[in-house]
Amino acid sequence: MRKKLYQNLIELTNSLPVSKYIMKFAKSSRSRFIIPSYAKIYQVNVNETEKQIDAYPSLHDFFIRELKKDARTFDGNPNHIISPVDAVIEQFGTISSGDAIIVKNQPYSINDMLGDSALAEKYINGSFIVLYLSPSHYHRIHSPASGTVARQYELGNTSYPVNSWGLMYGKSPLSKNFRTITEIKEEDQNHIAVVKVGAMFINTIQLTHANEKVRKGEELAYFSFGSTVVLLFEKQKTDFADSVVLQKEVKAGEVLTVKK
């Protein structure tokens, strides 16, 4: 009953006109007046932003803010896979032989998530990690490893929230929401799927990297609203770092997995 009520409420409010209105306001000069309140409510660390808080012309510009060059350190060890984002570790674990991951006690099919059964097969019995970005987080996405962009494509249309309630009661947001998938192949032939999942209302993932080669820590894209990144790893290729625990806050550049 609770799940159905939640889904009906989201579908009533998550309409195209509402999304367009929110985006229009967020990009307007009028929205700049709420930036200080937004930063205070969400406890944004304004000391690390590239610009002074009053230099952003709109809330949207503040939301997709860049950071000072020394604000993040990207681990350079080729045997380490790093976090592509600032986020909370929402879930991590093993991908089942039936292609499912379990998040908030809900099963998600990586076949549905990737929209490609041949690609999904590569990650069965591998591992995954779900990284949730709240409105307080820095929303630019960096490459978790160096290598070649083997594939990059997008799927889905409208989106459910990707917060805890959305993951529990939404209509499979990790595998149904609008999303872009980037698969990276490292020099040692290790593959990593970076699934960037859009969130409710402002359903935008802006790609900023167009080259075939990518370096660890290099920017790939940014979100225009609170969102989620799911990383998929191949079977028996990596182990999670000891520092990876549920609900932990991580920064872009921190080590998530270590190669075997």
C-alpha positions as CSV (number, residue, x, y, z in Angstrom):
1,M,0.0,0.0,0.0
2,R,2.8,2.5,1.0
3,K,4.7,1.6,-2.2
4,K,1.7,2.2,-4.4
5,L,0.8,5.5,-2.7
6,Y,4.4,6.7,-3.1
7,Q,4.5,5.8,-6.8
8,N,1.2,7.6,-7.5
9,L,2.3,10.7,-5.7
10,I,5.6,10.8,-7.6
11,E,3.8,10.3,-10.9
12,L,1.4,13.2,-10.2
13,T,4.3,15.6,-9.5
14,N,7.0,14.3,-11.8
15,S,5.5,15.7,-15.0
16,L,7.3,17.3,-17.9
17,P,5.7,20.8,-17.3
18,V,6.8,20.7,-13.7
19,S,10.3,19.7,-14.7
20,K,10.5,22.4,-17.3
21,Y,9.3,25.0,-14.8
22,I,11.9,24.0,-12.2
23,M,14.7,24.0,-14.7
24,K,13.6,27.4,-16.1
25,F,13.6,28.9,-12.6
26,A,17.0,27.3,-11.7
27,K,18.6,28.8,-14.7
28,S,17.1,32.2,-14.3
29,S,18.9,35.2,-12.7
30,R,16.1,35.3,-10.1
31,S,17.3,32.0,-8.6
32,R,20.6,33.5,-7.6
33,F,19.0,35.1,-4.6
34,I,18.3,31.7,-3.0
35,I,21.9,30.4,-3.4
36,P,23.0,31.5,0.1
37,S,20.0,29.8,1.7
38,Y,20.5,26.7,-0.5
39,A,24.2,26.5,0.6
40,K,23.3,26.9,4.3
41,I,20.4,24.4,4.3
42,Y,22.5,21.7,2.5
43,Q,25.7,22.6,4.3
44,V,27.7,23.1,1.1
45,N,31.4,23.7,1.7
46,V,31.7,27.1,-0.1
47,N,35.4,27.3,0.8
48,E,36.2,24.8,-1.9
49,T,34.1,26.3,-4.7
50,E,36.0,27.7,-7.7
51,K,34.1,31.0,-7.4
52,Q,32.8,33.1,-4.6
53,I,29.2,32.3,-3.8
54,D,27.9,35.7,-5.1
55,A,29.6,35.1,-8.5
56,Y,27.2,32.5,-9.7
57,P,24.5,33.9,-12.0
58,S,21.9,31.2,-11.1
59,L,21.1,28.3,-8.8
60,H,21.8,25.9,-11.7
61,D,25.3,27.4,-12.2
62,F,26.0,27.0,-8.5
63,F,24.7,23.4,-8.5
64,I,27.0,22.4,-11.3
65,R,29.9,24.3,-9.7
66,E,33.5,23.4,-10.3
67,L,36.0,23.2,-7.4
68,K,39.3,24.7,-6.7
69,K,42.1,22.7,-8.4
70,D,43.5,21.4,-5.1
71,A,40.1,20.5,-3.6
72,R,40.3,16.8,-4.6
73,T,43.2,14.4,-4.7
74,F,42.9,11.5,-7.3
75,D,44.7,8.4,-6.3
76,G,47.2,7.6,-9.1
77,N,47.9,3.9,-8.3
78,P,46.9,1.9,-11.5
79,N,45.7,-1.0,-9.2
80,H,43.2,1.2,-7.5
81,I,39.7,2.2,-8.8
82,I,38.6,5.5,-7.4
83,S,35.2,7.1,-6.6
84,P,34.1,9.2,-9.6
85,V,32.0,11.4,-7.4
86,D,31.4,13.0,-4.0
87,A,28.6,10.7,-2.6
88,V,27.3,8.4,0.1
89,I,27.9,4.7,-0.3
90,E,24.3,3.5,-0.5
91,Q,25.0,-0.2,-1.2
92,F,27.8,-2.5,-2.5
93,G,28.1,-6.2,-3.0
94,T,28.1,-9.0,-5.5
95,I,26.1,-9.3,-8.7
96,S,24.3,-12.6,-8.7
97,S,24.5,-15.3,-11.3
98,G,21.0,-14.3,-12.3
99,D,22.2,-10.7,-13.0
100,A,20.6,-9.1,-9.9
101,I,21.9,-6.6,-7.4
102,I,20.1,-5.9,-4.1
103,V,19.6,-2.3,-3.1
104,K,17.4,-1.4,-0.1
105,N,16.1,-5.0,-0.2
106,Q,14.9,-4.5,-3.8
107,P,16.3,-6.5,-6.7
108,Y,17.6,-4.7,-9.8
109,S,18.5,-6.4,-13.0
110,I,21.8,-5.2,-14.5
111,N,20.5,-6.4,-17.9
112,D,17.7,-3.9,-17.5
113,M,20.1,-1.3,-16.2
114,L,22.5,-1.6,-19.1
115,G,19.9,-2.4,-21.7
116,D,22.3,-4.9,-23.3
117,S,22.3,-8.6,-22.4
118,A,25.8,-9.2,-23.9
119,L,27.3,-6.3,-22.0
120,A,25.5,-7.4,-18.8
121,E,26.9,-10.9,-19.1
122,K,30.4,-9.5,-18.7
123,Y,29.6,-8.3,-15.1
124,I,27.5,-11.3,-13.8
125,N,29.1,-12.6,-10.6
126,G,31.2,-9.5,-10.4
127,S,30.6,-6.6,-8.0
128,F,28.8,-3.3,-7.8
129,I,28.7,-0.1,-5.7
130,V,25.9,2.5,-5.6
131,L,27.0,6.1,-4.9
132,Y,24.2,8.5,-4.0
133,L,24.7,12.3,-4.6
134,S,22.4,14.5,-2.4
135,P,21.7,18.1,-3.3
136,S,24.6,19.1,-1.0
137,H,27.2,17.3,-3.0
138,Y,29.6,18.4,-5.8
139,H,27.9,17.1,-8.9
140,R,30.7,16.6,-11.4
141,I,31.6,13.1,-12.4
142,H,35.2,11.9,-12.9
143,S,36.7,8.8,-14.5
144,P,37.3,6.0,-11.9
145,A,40.2,4.7,-14.0
146,S,42.4,5.4,-17.0
147,G,41.8,3.7,-20.3
148,T,39.7,3.7,-23.5
149,V,36.0,4.5,-23.7
150,A,34.7,1.2,-25.1
151,R,31.0,2.3,-25.2
152,Q,28.9,5.3,-24.3
153,Y,25.1,5.5,-24.7
154,E,21.9,6.6,-23.0
155,L,18.7,5.0,-22.0
156,G,15.4,5.8,-20.4
157,N,13.2,8.9,-20.2
158,T,11.4,10.1,-17.0
159,S,12.9,9.5,-13.5
160,Y,11.9,8.5,-10.0
161,P,13.9,10.0,-7.0
162,V,17.1,8.1,-6.3
163,N,17.2,8.8,-2.5
164,S,16.4,6.0,0.0
165,W,12.6,6.2,-0.4
166,G,13.0,6.2,-4.2
167,L,15.2,3.1,-4.1
168,M,12.7,1.3,-1.7
169,Y,9.4,2.3,-3.3
170,G,10.1,3.7,-6.8
171,K,9.7,1.8,-10.1
172,S,13.3,0.4,-10.3
173,P,15.0,3.8,-10.6
174,L,18.5,2.4,-11.0
175,S,17.4,0.4,-14.0
176,K,14.5,2.5,-15.4
177,N,15.4,6.1,-14.9
178,F,17.1,8.2,-17.6
179,R,20.7,7.2,-17.5
180,T,24.0,7.3,-19.5
181,I,26.4,4.4,-19.5
182,T,30.1,4.7,-20.1
183,E,32.2,1.5,-20.2
184,I,35.9,2.0,-19.7
185,K,38.5,-0.6,-20.7
186,E,41.8,-0.3,-18.9
187,E,45.2,-1.2,-20.5
188,D,45.1,-4.6,-18.6
189,Q,41.7,-5.3,-20.3
190,N,39.8,-4.8,-17.1
191,H,36.3,-3.3,-17.8
192,I,34.3,-0.9,-15.6
193,A,30.8,0.2,-16.3
194,V,29.9,3.7,-15.1
195,V,26.1,4.1,-14.9
196,K,25.1,7.7,-14.4
197,V,21.4,7.7,-13.2
198,G,19.3,10.9,-13.6
199,A,17.0,12.1,-10.8
200,M,13.4,13.4,-10.5
201,F,12.4,16.7,-12.0
202,I,15.7,18.0,-13.7
203,N,16.5,14.9,-15.7
204,T,19.8,16.0,-17.1
205,I,23.2,14.4,-17.4
206,Q,25.6,16.6,-19.4
207,L,28.5,14.7,-21.0
208,T,31.7,16.8,-21.0
209,H,34.2,14.2,-22.3
210,A,34.3,13.3,-26.0
211,N,37.7,11.7,-26.4
212,E,38.3,8.0,-26.9
213,K,41.0,7.9,-24.2
214,V,40.3,9.0,-20.6
215,R,42.6,9.6,-17.7
216,K,41.8,8.7,-14.1
217,G,40.2,11.7,-12.4
218,E,39.4,13.4,-15.7
219,E,35.9,14.9,-15.8
220,L,33.3,12.8,-17.7
221,A,30.0,14.6,-17.1
222,Y,27.9,16.5,-14.6
223,F,24.4,16.1,-13.1
224,S,21.9,18.9,-13.0
225,F,20.2,17.6,-9.9
226,G,20.7,15.0,-7.0
227,S,21.6,11.8,-8.7
228,T,23.3,8.4,-8.4
229,V,26.3,6.6,-10.0
230,V,26.5,2.8,-10.1
231,L,29.8,1.2,-10.8
232,L,29.9,-2.4,-12.1
233,F,33.1,-4.5,-11.9
234,E,33.9,-7.8,-13.6
235,K,34.1,-11.1,-11.8
236,Q,37.3,-11.8,-9.8
237,K,39.0,-8.6,-10.9
238,T,38.8,-6.4,-7.8
239,D,38.1,-6.4,-4.1
240,F,36.5,-3.5,-2.2
241,A,38.9,-1.4,-0.1
242,D,38.6,-1.8,3.7
243,S,37.4,1.8,3.9
244,V,34.2,1.0,1.9
245,V,31.3,0.8,4.3
246,L,27.6,1.5,4.0
247,Q,26.4,5.1,4.4
248,K,30.0,6.4,4.4
249,E,30.6,9.8,2.7
250,V,33.3,9.6,0.1
251,K,35.0,12.2,-2.0
252,A,35.9,12.0,-5.7
253,G,39.3,10.4,-6.0
254,E,39.1,8.1,-2.9
255,V,39.9,4.4,-3.4
256,L,36.9,2.1,-3.7
257,T,38.4,-1.1,-5.1
258,V,41.8,-2.7,-5.3
259,K,42.7,-5.1,-8.2
260,K,43.5,-8.7,-7.4
